[in-house]
């Protein structure tokens, strides 16, 4: 089964390909010849994931999936959440986003946070949603240079290192995106098994 992954973010493509491990044939927007930035205008991860997959299915007529991910910080009432990529402005600067987050958390003892990923799968005209959550906490300063986004300031539960101090394989032991992707793969496996019986 072939699916288009509705993203232009190569970091996300790399992470999901590492999880899929050839269990599924995935095409990126670039590989599908689509050069379109899909807006994320809604105030929930679910709605943004849905609009991305629907936009690409309308364009191509092919089965596809998309995801939206947010960092939800407890002391900031869930901020940056759905605005994670544009927290410090429309230019999507990872460094500026982290800087704004750390300034807002200055002096705050509650550093609890979680990453939440929602995947929207559109297949045969039906939508299915899959969620992955990774709990952890925000550091006081950036550590490490792997990964992307808020990885340098996020330590997942069960570790003493930030995501940015881990290899892809190590990060995937905790990753919210991996958890959501595994649910997607399990669902597709069931679907294909049912079709072949």
C-alpha positions as CSV (number, residue, x, y, z in Angstrom):
1,X,0.0,0.0,0.0
2,X,1.3,3.4,-0.9
3,X,0.5,6.6,1.1
4,X,1.5,10.2,0.6
5,X,2.8,11.9,3.8
6,X,1.5,15.4,3.6
7,X,4.4,17.4,5.0
8,X,7.3,19.5,3.8
9,X,9.3,18.9,7.0
10,X,12.2,16.6,6.3
11,X,12.9,16.0,10.0
12,X,9.4,14.5,10.4
13,X,9.8,12.4,7.2
14,X,13.1,11.0,8.6
15,X,11.6,10.2,11.9
16,X,8.5,8.5,10.5
17,X,10.6,6.6,7.9
18,X,12.7,5.3,10.7
19,X,9.6,3.9,12.4
20,X,8.0,2.5,9.3
21,X,11.2,0.6,8.4
22,X,9.9,-0.4,5.0
23,X,6.7,-1.8,6.4
24,X,4.8,0.7,4.3
25,X,5.5,2.6,1.1
26,X,5.5,6.3,1.8
27,X,5.9,9.2,-0.6
28,X,6.7,12.7,0.5
29,X,5.0,15.7,-1.1
30,X,8.3,16.5,-2.8
31,X,8.5,12.9,-4.2
32,X,4.8,13.3,-5.4
33,X,5.7,16.5,-7.2
34,X,3.6,18.7,-4.9
35,X,5.2,22.0,-4.0
36,X,2.5,23.5,-1.7
37,X,2.6,24.8,1.8
38,X,-0.6,23.8,3.5
39,X,-1.9,26.3,6.0
40,X,-2.6,25.2,9.6
41,X,-5.3,27.7,10.5
42,X,-7.2,25.8,13.3
43,X,-6.9,25.8,17.0
44,X,-6.6,22.0,17.5
45,X,-4.0,19.6,16.3
46,X,-6.8,17.3,15.1
47,X,-8.3,19.9,12.8
48,X,-4.9,21.0,11.4
49,X,-3.9,17.4,10.7
50,X,-7.3,16.8,8.9
51,X,-7.0,19.9,6.7
52,X,-3.5,18.8,5.6
53,X,-4.5,15.3,4.6
54,X,-7.8,16.4,3.0
55,X,-5.9,19.1,0.9
56,X,-3.5,16.5,-0.5
57,X,-6.2,13.9,-1.1
58,X,-8.3,16.5,-3.0
59,X,-5.2,17.3,-5.1
60,X,-4.1,13.8,-5.9
61,X,-7.0,11.4,-5.2
62,X,-4.5,9.2,-3.4
63,X,-4.6,7.8,0.1
64,X,-2.6,10.0,2.4
65,X,-1.8,10.9,6.0
66,X,-0.6,14.0,7.8
67,X,0.3,14.9,11.3
68,X,0.3,17.9,13.6
69,X,2.4,18.1,16.7
70,X,2.4,20.5,19.6
71,X,4.4,21.0,22.8
72,X,2.0,21.5,25.7
73,X,3.5,23.1,28.8
74,X,1.5,22.7,32.0
75,X,2.5,26.0,33.7
76,X,1.6,27.9,30.5
77,X,-1.9,26.4,30.3
78,X,-0.9,24.2,27.4
79,X,1.1,26.8,25.4
80,X,2.6,26.8,22.8
81,X,0.3,23.8,21.8
82,X,-1.1,24.2,18.3
83,X,1.1,27.3,17.8
84,X,4.3,25.4,18.5
85,X,5.9,26.0,15.1
86,X,5.1,29.7,15.0
87,X,5.3,30.5,18.8
88,X,7.6,33.4,18.3
89,X,6.2,34.5,14.9
90,X,5.4,33.4,11.4
91,X,9.1,32.8,10.4
92,X,9.1,29.5,12.3
93,X,12.5,30.0,14.0
94,X,13.3,27.1,16.3
95,X,15.7,29.2,18.3
96,X,13.3,32.1,18.7
97,X,10.5,29.7,19.8
98,X,12.8,28.1,22.4
99,X,13.9,31.5,23.6
100,X,10.3,32.7,24.1
101,X,9.4,29.5,25.9
102,X,12.4,29.7,28.3
103,X,11.7,33.4,29.1
104,X,8.1,32.6,29.9
105,X,9.2,29.8,32.2
106,X,11.8,31.8,34.1
107,X,11.5,31.3,37.8
108,X,8.8,28.6,37.3
109,X,9.3,25.4,39.3
110,X,6.7,23.4,37.4
111,X,8.5,22.4,34.2
112,X,6.1,19.6,33.2
113,X,5.3,19.4,29.5
114,X,4.2,16.9,26.9
115,X,4.6,16.5,23.2
116,X,1.3,15.4,21.5
117,X,1.1,14.2,17.9
118,X,-2.1,13.6,16.0
119,X,-2.0,11.7,12.7
120,X,-4.9,12.0,10.2
121,X,-5.2,9.1,7.8
122,X,-7.5,9.4,4.8
123,X,-8.0,6.1,3.1
124,X,-10.9,5.1,0.8
125,X,-12.7,8.3,1.7
126,X,-12.6,7.6,5.4
127,X,-10.6,9.5,8.0
128,X,-8.9,7.8,11.0
129,X,-7.1,9.7,13.8
130,X,-4.1,8.3,15.9
131,X,-2.6,10.1,18.9
132,X,0.9,9.8,20.5
133,X,1.9,11.5,23.7
134,X,5.3,11.8,25.3
135,X,5.5,13.4,28.8
136,X,8.5,15.1,30.2
137,X,9.9,18.4,31.4
138,X,11.5,21.6,30.0
139,X,15.1,22.3,30.9
140,X,16.4,25.7,31.9
141,X,18.8,25.9,28.9
142,X,19.4,24.3,25.6
143,X,21.3,21.0,25.5
144,X,22.4,18.9,22.5
145,X,22.3,19.5,18.7
146,X,20.3,16.6,17.3
147,X,16.7,16.6,16.3
148,X,14.7,19.8,15.7
149,X,12.1,22.1,17.2
150,X,12.0,22.0,21.0
151,X,14.2,18.9,21.2
152,X,17.1,20.8,22.9
153,X,14.9,21.8,25.9
154,X,12.7,18.7,26.3
155,X,13.7,15.7,28.6
156,X,11.3,12.8,28.2
157,X,10.1,10.9,31.3
158,X,12.6,8.1,32.1
159,X,15.6,9.9,30.7
160,X,18.1,12.5,32.0
161,X,19.0,13.7,28.5
162,X,17.1,16.0,26.1
163,X,15.8,14.7,22.8
164,X,18.6,16.8,21.1
165,X,21.2,14.7,23.0
166,X,19.9,11.5,21.6
167,X,20.3,9.6,18.4
168,X,17.1,9.0,16.3
169,X,17.0,5.4,17.6
170,X,17.2,6.6,21.2
171,X,14.6,9.3,20.7
172,X,12.2,6.8,19.1
173,X,12.2,4.9,22.4
174,X,10.1,7.7,23.8
175,X,8.8,9.6,20.8
176,X,5.2,10.9,20.6
177,X,5.5,10.7,16.8
178,X,6.6,7.1,16.9
179,X,3.7,6.2,19.2
180,X,1.2,7.7,16.8
181,X,2.9,6.1,13.8
182,X,2.9,2.7,15.4
183,X,-0.9,3.0,15.9
184,X,-1.2,3.9,12.2
185,X,0.9,0.9,11.1
186,X,-1.0,-1.5,13.3
187,X,-4.3,-0.2,11.9
188,X,-3.1,-0.5,8.3
189,X,-1.8,-4.0,9.0
190,X,-5.3,-5.0,10.3
191,X,-6.9,-3.4,7.3
192,X,-4.7,-5.3,4.8
193,X,-5.1,-8.6,6.6
194,X,-8.9,-8.2,6.5
195,X,-8.8,-7.4,2.8
196,X,-6.7,-10.4,2.0
197,X,-8.9,-12.9,3.9
